[in-house]
Amino acid sequence: MSAVITLVVAVFGVMGTLLAPLLAQRAQAQVSKDDFERQQLAAQTQWDREQRQANLAQRRACYVATNAAYRRYRVEIMKFLWCSHQGGVTEQDRDVLEQARQAHHAAFAEAQMVASRAVLEQLDVVTQALSEAYRKTQCLHEGNPDPNGSFDEIRDYLKWLWERWEEMRSVMRVDLGIESSVDD
């Protein structure tokens, strides 16, 4: 009996000695696998964070450029309207307005690729209003004004447009995660 016990103990000892490297290797493989998965998760999390920051920076730059282009276009329409009202539109006035209009179109095209749906909705409203103001101003200048296209009515329309502008800017700020302030 003690020989059997000795033999069983010896067999288990030899098996333990033979299996120990295999079990250690398997445990090490599991640890390596878990470590690799943690590293992959950390790398994916970092990549996601960098992508969100890059997207935010891209949207911010686009919104700044869009806001500037829209503002310039509105100002140039107002200047052209005033010059037309005073009877002194020059070729340079026409060129400056056209440049502002083209810059506006380029900024809007970029925003269509980058902006959120909420911002695009606001940009559409302001773009349509700017286009209408441009059209009315050109009709007035050419001596063929709309029924509601007098100098004062167009000027009032451009003032109304400023209110839409403030709303557009507020939606942009919210989209960028900037709380809209009372001063906006």
C-alpha positions as CSV (number, residue, x, y, z in Angstrom):
1,M,0.0,0.0,0.0
2,S,2.7,2.5,0.8
3,A,4.4,1.5,-2.4
4,V,1.2,2.4,-4.3
5,I,1.0,5.7,-2.4
6,T,4.6,6.3,-3.2
7,L,4.0,5.5,-6.8
8,V,0.9,7.7,-7.0
9,V,2.8,10.6,-5.4
10,A,5.7,10.0,-7.7
11,V,3.4,10.0,-10.8
12,F,1.7,13.2,-9.7
13,G,5.0,14.7,-8.9
14,V,6.4,13.9,-12.3
15,M,3.1,15.0,-14.0
16,G,3.2,18.2,-12.0
17,T,6.8,18.8,-13.1
18,L,5.9,18.0,-16.7
19,L,2.7,20.1,-16.7
20,A,4.0,23.1,-14.7
21,P,5.7,24.7,-17.7
22,L,2.6,24.1,-19.9
23,L,0.3,25.6,-17.2
24,A,2.6,28.5,-16.6
25,Q,2.8,29.1,-20.4
26,R,-1.0,29.1,-20.6
27,A,-1.3,31.4,-17.7
28,Q,1.3,33.7,-19.2
29,A,-0.5,33.6,-22.6
30,Q,-3.8,34.6,-20.8
31,V,-2.0,37.5,-19.0
32,S,-0.5,38.6,-22.3
33,K,-3.8,38.4,-24.0
34,D,-5.5,40.5,-21.3
35,D,-2.6,43.0,-21.4
36,F,-2.9,43.3,-25.2
37,E,-6.6,43.8,-25.0
38,R,-6.1,46.5,-22.3
39,Q,-3.5,48.2,-24.5
40,Q,-5.8,48.0,-27.6
41,L,-8.7,49.5,-25.6
42,A,-6.5,52.3,-24.3
43,A,-5.2,53.0,-27.8
44,Q,-8.7,53.0,-29.2
45,T,-9.9,55.3,-26.5
46,Q,-7.0,57.7,-27.1
47,W,-7.6,57.6,-30.9
48,D,-11.3,58.3,-30.3
49,R,-10.5,61.2,-28.0
50,E,-8.0,62.6,-30.6
51,Q,-10.6,62.2,-33.4
52,R,-13.2,64.1,-31.3
53,Q,-10.7,66.9,-30.6
54,A,-9.8,67.1,-34.3
55,N,-13.4,67.1,-35.4
56,L,-14.2,69.8,-32.9
57,A,-11.2,71.9,-34.1
58,Q,-12.3,71.4,-37.7
59,R,-15.8,72.5,-36.9
60,R,-14.6,75.5,-34.9
61,A,-12.3,76.7,-37.7
62,C,-15.2,76.2,-40.2
63,Y,-17.6,78.1,-38.0
64,V,-15.2,81.0,-37.6
65,A,-14.6,81.2,-41.4
66,T,-18.3,80.8,-42.1
67,N,-19.3,83.5,-39.6
68,A,-16.7,85.9,-41.0
69,A,-17.7,85.3,-44.6
70,Y,-21.4,85.7,-43.9
71,R,-20.7,88.8,-41.9
72,R,-18.6,90.3,-44.7
73,Y,-21.2,89.5,-47.3
74,R,-24.0,91.2,-45.2
75,V,-21.8,94.2,-44.7
76,E,-20.9,94.5,-48.4
77,I,-24.6,94.2,-49.3
78,M,-25.3,97.0,-46.9
79,K,-22.5,99.1,-48.4
80,F,-23.7,98.4,-51.9
81,L,-27.2,99.3,-50.9
82,W,-26.1,102.6,-49.4
83,C,-23.9,103.4,-52.5
84,S,-26.7,102.6,-54.8
85,H,-29.1,104.8,-52.7
86,Q,-26.6,107.6,-52.9
87,G,-26.2,107.0,-56.7
88,G,-22.5,106.3,-56.6
89,V,-21.9,102.6,-57.2
90,T,-18.4,102.1,-58.7
91,E,-16.9,99.1,-60.4
92,Q,-14.8,98.5,-57.3
93,D,-18.0,98.4,-55.2
94,R,-19.4,95.7,-57.6
95,D,-16.1,93.7,-57.4
96,V,-15.9,93.9,-53.6
97,L,-19.5,92.7,-53.3
98,E,-18.9,89.9,-55.8
99,Q,-15.8,88.8,-53.9
100,A,-17.8,88.8,-50.6
101,R,-20.5,86.8,-52.3
102,Q,-18.0,84.2,-53.6
103,A,-16.3,83.9,-50.2
104,H,-19.8,83.4,-48.7
105,H,-20.5,80.6,-51.2
106,A,-17.2,78.9,-50.4
107,A,-17.7,79.1,-46.7
108,F,-21.2,77.7,-47.0
109,A,-19.9,74.8,-49.2
110,E,-17.3,73.9,-46.6
111,A,-19.9,74.2,-43.8
112,Q,-22.1,71.7,-45.6
113,M,-19.4,69.1,-45.2
114,V,-18.6,69.8,-41.6
115,A,-21.4,71.4,-39.7
116,S,-24.0,69.6,-37.6
117,R,-27.6,69.4,-38.7
118,A,-28.7,72.1,-36.3
119,V,-26.1,74.5,-37.6
120,L,-26.8,73.7,-41.2
121,E,-30.5,74.5,-40.6
122,Q,-29.5,78.0,-39.3
123,L,-27.0,78.5,-42.2
124,D,-29.7,77.6,-44.7
125,V,-32.0,80.3,-43.2
126,V,-29.3,83.0,-43.2
127,T,-28.0,82.0,-46.7
128,Q,-31.5,82.3,-48.2
129,A,-32.0,85.6,-46.4
130,L,-28.6,86.9,-47.7
131,S,-29.5,85.7,-51.2
132,E,-32.8,87.5,-51.0
133,A,-31.2,90.7,-49.7
134,Y,-28.7,90.6,-52.6
135,R,-31.4,90.0,-55.1
136,K,-33.5,92.9,-53.8
137,T,-30.5,95.2,-53.7
138,Q,-29.6,94.4,-57.2
139,C,-33.2,94.9,-58.4
140,L,-33.3,98.3,-56.7
141,H,-30.0,99.3,-58.1
142,E,-31.1,98.3,-61.6
143,G,-34.2,100.5,-61.2
144,N,-36.6,97.5,-61.1
145,P,-37.3,97.2,-57.4
146,D,-39.6,94.6,-55.9
147,P,-42.9,95.8,-54.5
148,N,-41.3,95.5,-51.0
149,G,-37.9,96.4,-52.3
150,S,-37.4,100.1,-51.3
151,F,-34.2,101.3,-49.7
152,D,-35.8,101.4,-46.3
153,E,-37.4,98.0,-46.6
154,I,-34.2,96.3,-47.7
155,R,-32.3,98.1,-44.9
156,D,-34.9,96.8,-42.4
157,Y,-34.6,93.3,-43.9
158,L,-30.9,93.4,-43.4
159,K,-31.5,94.5,-39.7
160,W,-33.9,91.6,-39.3
161,L,-31.2,89.4,-40.8
162,W,-28.9,90.4,-37.9
163,E,-31.4,88.7,-35.5
164,R,-31.2,85.5,-37.5
165,W,-27.4,85.9,-37.4
166,E,-27.4,86.0,-33.6
167,E,-29.5,82.8,-33.6
168,M,-27.1,81.1,-36.0
169,R,-24.1,82.1,-34.0
170,S,-25.8,80.8,-30.8
171,V,-26.4,77.4,-32.4
172,M,-22.8,77.3,-33.5
173,R,-21.6,78.0,-30.0
174,V,-23.8,75.3,-28.6
175,D,-22.6,72.8,-31.2
176,L,-19.0,73.6,-30.1
177,G,-19.9,73.0,-26.5
178,I,-19.7,76.7,-25.6
179,E,-22.5,77.9,-23.5
180,S,-24.4,80.8,-25.2
181,S,-24.0,83.9,-23.0
182,V,-26.4,86.7,-22.4
183,D,-24.1,89.0,-24.4
184,D,-24.6,87.0,-27.6
